[in-house]
């Protein structure tokens, strides 16, 4: 598989200076106060459901507005602009009965951003502009049950996610993006499906674009919605060998700082962040001014924490311009060298190195090795089976070995149900 020329170009630039990512698309769209009729345009004037709020469709119905937003961010100093495709996957678009338009929407948004970026690169060839294909998290989670009475239930599964992500990625790549950005990850399993789709489509197309992977810490607990702290999240996705690992959304820059510092410490690739303009007020509005935000993130750069910097919810071209000026002459985070060690993560990171003690592996969650566990599973007594797993962890097991290979079992169903329940624990 061929690495795209953008990979080496971006890698070379990132080693020399901090790149600037654009700011919020949704914030800028809201400033236009668009009506339902404007969202529909001529093409969708008879659509059977309301389209107001579906920002992705504006690429088709109001392309001049989306292009104008791209231009504002480029004028403000952005090196990288994101496509208007955050919800451009079939699962999210299904809310508007537009899942069949995913490929078209992504290709059109990619082409529009590519054209705009090229215009600005031609104006100043010494400052090339890049397009990141925005791949949002979808509106469903593969790790958490939406039914409190059935913790083993999932509203979406890995294979379904992989299919919709693959369709989106094909559209983005055919439209001409320079890199792909899997962003605002609240569920690492969703992200893994997107990574698998990226690997699969790259293989089919015979070329591999640079990949940015961006998680979101949802609150002061320092964890993603599916429960992982920063280091565990990194361990879960580093097999994809991203060009950059990122944090975005949910937090303002002040609250994001300790998690970016941790990411900068453990990651062996480039590090990026694009925080919100502070935390929303009671009306959902973001009040942090450009100068205040710039002064906070400037310290990120001075402390050697970042290679790419941008803005998420509530940020505008004014925020991007202020941040771009604040970090202009500050060198980027140097690439660290880490010793290769065995790293694992469930909800918590597990690092095995030369200073580690024995690692205890629980073997009782095995239908061929434990008659008691096998009886529970064969009888469908999953609560009791979970108790076996819990006891092993409480007794010191850092890893549990789960085996459902038994002739009398529907092993796929048993494994899926049990692992979903374990994840809920």
Secondary structure, 3 states (H helix, E strand, C coil): CEECHHHHHHHHHHCCCCEEECCCHHHHHHCCCCCHHHHHCCCCCCCCCCCCCCHHHHHHHCHHHHHHHHHHHHHHCCCEEECCCCCCCHHHHHHHCCHHHHHHHHHHHHHHHHHHHHHHHHHCCCCCCEEEEEECCCCCCCCCCCCCCCCCCCCCCHHHHHHHHHHHHHHHHHHCCCEEEEEEECCHHHHHHHHHHHHHHHHHHCEECEEEEEECCCCCCCECCCCCEHHHHHHHHHHHCCCEEEEEEEEEHHHHHHHHHHHHHHCCCEEEEEEECCCECCCCCECCCHHHHHHHHHHHHHCCCCCEEEECCCCCHHHHHHHHHHCCCCCCCCCCCCCCCEEEECCCEEEECCCCCCCCEECCCECCCCHHHHHHHHCCCHHHHHHHHHHHHHCCCCEECCECCCCCCCHHHHHHHHHHHHHHC
